[in-house]
Amino acid sequence: MTPPHLTLVSWKSADSSLSGWERPGDGQIVHFLHGNGFCSRTLWPLAQQLPSDWRLIFTDIPGHGGSARPSVGMPDWQGMARSIADQLQVLADGQPVQAVGHSMGGC
């Protein structure tokens, strides 16, 4: 069940199509990236813990959650990173973005 404060969104880039969820807000922008084998829903509980005016973006990587699996193999990690960076550049419109990652976003 989708929390009422999140809206399904889709983005197209040169490398892939991405889907995810967004909570609108005028404050800080925070991007959440789930671990391999999971989807962005695993990070949704964090939305309830953050200020309601923050804009939150939850991305599903290709082949996970709402993002379609590419028709010709999965993109490599660098290709996925480029797609997500392109997505955030458009969405943030020059504003700083804080990132929260699980597994793939860690070191």
Disulfide bonds with the S-S distance in Angstrom:
none
